[in-house]
Amino acid sequence: MKRNDRLSVALHVLLHMAERGSEPMTSAEMAACVETHPVVIRRTFAGLREAGIVSSDKGHGGGWRLARPAAEIALIDVQRALGERILPLAARNESPGCLVERAVIDAVDDALAEAERVVEARLASVTLADLAQRVQHISAMTGHKLKGA
């Protein structure tokens, strides 16, 4: 996964964590899963810890783990904890005062608001456990093993 947004990185790593169960993952191990620096992981996961999605223990044998079962963590929870959005917030106003542009922006903003409601409803209905099942299904179909877990 080469996408550069925090939501994609977090979901990717959270799925690896779910595969490990209660065994903690270090920031370095998590970073290796998504080919980034451990500092990026720690910054990204700070919001997830505050939201009660993950917990962390310092010291020897420490690391990050899911704070609750994967079946209780919806994708919308992760999105909200990170303050990330999948869709843009609004159309850009490049010609202030132009009535034509105002009408276009209003129409686009209405469409984006509706699309966001649909996306959020879908994200609320999918859990990390659902994604983990998809990973297992893909693994079984392709014969590929899960890397990083």
DRENVOLO-828571 format. One record per residue (C-alpha): residue in three letters; x, y, z. Coordinates in steps of 0.2 Angstrom, whole numbers, plus 5000, padded with zeros to 4 digits. Example, Ala and Ser with C-alpha at 12.3 -4.5 7.8 and 13.67 -1.06 7.14 Angstrom:
ALA506249785039/SER506849955036/
END
This chain:
MET500050005000/LYS500950164994/ARG499550284998/ASN500150435008/ASP498650465019/ARG498550425037/LEU496850335036/SER497650205024/VAL499150185034/ALA498250165050/LEU496950035043/HIS498449935035/VAL499349925052/LEU497849895062/LEU497449745052/HIS499149675055/MET498849705074/ALA497249615073/GLU498149465065/ARG499349465080/GLY497949465093/SER498649515110/GLU500449515105/PRO501149695104/MET501949775089/THR503349895090/SER503250055081/ALA504749995070/GLU503749835065/MET502249935061/ALA503250055051/ALA504049915041/CYS502249855036/VAL501950015027/GLU503650065023/THR503750225033/HIS504750285048/PRO504250235066/VAL503950425070/VAL502550435057/ILE501750285066/ARG501850355083/ARG501150525077/THR499750435068/PHE499350315082/ALA499250445096/GLY497550495090/LEU496950315090/ARG497650295107/GLU496650445113/ALA495050365105/GLY495350205114/ILE495650105098/VAL497450055103/SER498450055118/SER500350055120/ASP501649995133/LYS503350065135/GLY504949965138/HIS505549785135/GLY504149685128/GLY503049835126/GLY502249905110/TRP500549935102/ARG499049825103/LEU497149845099/ALA496249915115/ARG494649815110/PRO494149675099/ALA494349705080/ALA492449665079/GLU492149825089/ILE493149945079/ALA492250015064/LEU493150105050/ILE492250265054/ASP492950255072/VAL494750255064/GLN494250395052/ARG493550505066/ALA495050475078/LEU496250525064/GLY495250675059/GLU495350615041/ARG494150625027/ILE493950515012/LEU493050655002/PRO493450835000/LEU492550955011/ALA491851074998/ALA492151144981/ARG493351284980/ASN492751464976/GLU493951534964/SER492851684958/PRO492051764973/GLY490551864969/CYS490151764953/LEU488351704954/VAL488651564941/GLU490051494952/ARG489051504967/ALA487651404959/VAL488951274954/ILE489751264971/ASP488151244980/ALA487651104969/VAL489351014971/ASP489351044990/ASP487650964991/ALA488250814981/LEU489750804992/ALA488750815008/GLU487650675001/ALA489050564996/GLU489950595013/ARG488350525022/VAL488350375011/VAL490250345014/GLU490150365033/ALA488650245034/ARG489650115025/LEU491250145035/ALA490150125051/SER489549955045/VAL491249885042/THR492449835056/LEU494249785057/ALA493649605059/ASP492649615043/LEU494249675034/ALA495249535042/GLN494049405035/ARG494349485018/VAL496149465020/GLN496049285025/HIS494849255010/ILE496049334998/SER497549235006/ALA496549075003/MET496149114986/THR497849174980/GLY498949064991/HIS499849214997/LYS500349235016/LEU500049395026/LYS501649495027/GLY502149585043/ALA501049495055/
END
